[in-house]
Amino acid sequence: MADILVRIPKAEEEPFWEDTPVTNISRWTLSQKPRNLEAGEYIYFLQGPKGVAKALIDSIQEDELTCEQTGREWKGVHIC
């Protein structure tokens, strides 16, 4: 088991929720795959010491993806 914890910086708390559609909250790109991370585990989002949201990891892909909204290319390990 290797769930991921993401701490939202205090300065980014409001913009994080405004700019992040709920359907995209679990899409992250990492430079390398965390050891023991598998589909079916969770990403937990923290504000200060509290957990405020969680997202199920459906798939883990290592390749290059292009954002449909911005056209930006993302290389690495994609957690969706």
C-alpha positions as CSV (number, residue, x, y, z in Angstrom):
1,M,0.0,0.0,0.0
2,A,1.4,3.4,-1.0
3,D,-1.3,6.0,-0.9
4,I,-0.2,9.6,-1.8
5,L,-0.7,12.6,0.5
6,V,-0.8,16.1,-1.2
7,R,-0.5,19.0,1.1
8,I,-2.1,22.2,-0.4
9,P,0.0,25.2,0.6
10,K,-1.9,27.9,2.5
11,A,-1.4,30.4,-0.3
12,E,-2.8,28.0,-2.9
13,E,-5.9,26.8,-1.0
14,E,-8.4,29.1,-2.6
15,P,-7.0,29.0,-6.2
16,F,-6.6,25.2,-5.9
17,W,-10.3,24.6,-5.4
18,E,-11.4,27.3,-7.9
19,D,-9.2,26.1,-10.8
20,T,-9.5,22.3,-10.2
21,P,-12.7,20.6,-11.6
22,V,-13.7,17.7,-9.4
23,T,-13.3,15.3,-12.3
24,N,-9.6,16.3,-12.7
25,I,-8.6,16.2,-9.0
26,S,-6.9,12.8,-9.3
27,R,-4.8,13.5,-12.4
28,W,-1.2,14.1,-11.4
29,T,2.2,13.7,-13.1
30,L,5.3,12.6,-11.2
31,S,8.9,12.3,-12.3
32,Q,9.0,8.7,-11.1
33,K,6.5,6.1,-9.8
34,P,6.3,5.8,-6.0
35,R,7.4,2.3,-4.9
36,N,4.4,0.0,-4.2
37,L,1.8,2.4,-5.7
38,E,-0.9,0.5,-7.5
39,A,-4.3,1.3,-9.1
40,G,-7.1,1.1,-6.5
41,E,-5.2,3.2,-4.0
42,Y,-5.9,6.9,-3.1
43,I,-4.5,10.4,-3.3
44,Y,-5.5,12.3,-0.2
45,F,-5.5,16.1,-0.1
46,L,-4.7,17.9,3.1
47,Q,-5.4,21.5,4.1
48,G,-3.3,22.1,7.2
49,P,-3.5,19.0,9.4
50,K,-7.0,17.9,8.0
51,G,-7.8,15.7,5.1
52,V,-10.3,17.5,2.9
53,A,-10.6,15.2,-0.2
54,K,-9.5,11.9,-1.6
55,A,-9.4,10.5,-5.1
56,L,-9.2,6.9,-6.3
57,I,-6.3,6.0,-8.6
58,D,-7.8,4.2,-11.6
59,S,-4.6,3.9,-13.6
60,I,-0.9,4.6,-13.7
61,Q,0.8,5.3,-17.0
62,E,4.4,6.1,-17.9
63,D,4.4,8.1,-21.1
64,E,3.8,11.6,-22.6
65,L,0.3,13.0,-22.5
66,T,-1.2,16.3,-23.8
67,C,-3.6,18.3,-21.8
68,E,-6.9,18.7,-23.7
69,Q,-7.6,22.1,-22.3
70,T,-4.2,23.8,-22.5
71,G,-2.3,21.7,-25.1
72,R,0.6,21.4,-22.6
73,E,2.7,18.2,-22.8
74,W,3.3,16.3,-19.6
75,K,6.1,13.6,-19.5
76,G,6.5,11.2,-16.7
77,V,4.3,8.9,-14.6
78,H,0.7,9.9,-14.9
79,I,-1.7,9.0,-12.1
80,C,-5.3,9.1,-13.1
